[in-house]
């Protein structure tokens, strides 16, 4: 799961470029929390791939606040398309 303090519309493009068909927005109305299917990658590697662990603009600004979590179980309530997305990609 990738969760950021805020997101720009272009971040969805970054997600699509690096993880095509392997991500879904969990709370689309907020636009800054995604599930990413990245087998074999650590949370850090996902962040590095997305360029959110450091300031890649080179302008001395802090990177966006973010949390990247790897998990092995899930539970909760969300729209059916999120649960379907998870069940199709879930590997234990």
N, C-alpha and C positions, 0 to 999 in steps of 0.2 A: 504494500500500500504506500502510495506517495501522497503526502498531505503538505500543502504549502500555505503560508500565511495569506498569500494573495497570488493571483495568477493573471497573466495577460492572455488575451485571445490567442496570441502566437504560441503560447506554451502548448496548447493542444496540437499545433502543427509539429512542434518538437517531439511530442509524445508519439504522434503518428509516424514521423520519420524514423525514429529509433525503435519503436515497438508497434509496427503496423498490425492491426487486427489482434493485438495482444494487450490492449488496455481498454478500460471502461471508466467513465466518470461515475462515481458512486453517488454524488450529490450534484447533479448537473446544474441545478439552480444556483449553487454556490460557485461551481466551476474550478475548484482547486483541490479536489481529492479524487484520486484514481486508484484503481486496482491495476496492477501490471503483472502479466504472466512472463516471468523471466527465469526459466529453469536453468540451474547451474550458475546463476549470478548471485553475488552477495548484495545486500542492501546498499553497501558503499559503491559497488560496481554499477548498480542501477543509477545512483545519484551522479556518479562520474559520467556515465553515458549520457544522461540528460543535461549535464553541465550545471547542476544546481548546488554542488558542494563547494564551489569556489566562484569568485567573480570572473566570469569569462569575458566581460566587456573590456577589462583592462583599465577601467576608469577609477579604480581605488574604492569602489563601493562594496559594501558587504553583500554576500550572496543572499538570495531570498531565504527567509526562515522556512525550514522544511523538516519533515520527519519521514523517514523511509523505514518501513517495518516489514520484516519477513515473518510469515506466520504459518502454522501447521494445522490450525483448526479455525473454524468460523461459526458464528451464531449471530443472529440479529434479525432485523426487519428492514426490508428495502423492496424496491420494485421487482417484479418477476424477472425482468430482463437481466438484472444484476445477478440474481441467483442462478439463472440459466447460464450466464457467461461464466460464473465461477464453476459450476458443475461440469461444463464442457472442458475446462482447462485444469481442473484440480487433479494433482498427482500427489500421492503421499510417499 
